[in-house]
Amino acid sequence: MLSLRSAQFIAATWHLVLCKPGQNHIACRNIRGMGFDVFMPLHMSDRRRRGRLQQEPMPVFKGYVFVSA
């Protein structure tokens, strides 16, 4: 993920992109490959897998990615 200083973040024009369900990471990779800056905030979430709790990063806004033009 791109980290921007607050002045750069505010000055940039941001657009919201709707993604297919569960495909945020693929959309980010493809949009970055086109030369755009991408912002997808993540939070740690507990998920149960095979009877165990695992923490993994999940998008804060599921199905959406912010793109700077």
HUUR-V471379 format. One line per field, one symbol per residue. psi: psi as a letter, one per 40 degrees, with the letter a starting at -180 (. if undefined). burial: 1 if it has 16 or more other C-alpha atoms within 10 Angstrom, else 0. A space follows every 50 residues. Layout:
psi=???
burial=???
//
This chain:
psi=ihhiiddddddihiihhhiihefddddddddddeeihihgiiihihihhf eihhhihiidgheihhhh.
burial=00000000000001000010000100110000000011110000000000 0000000110011111100
//
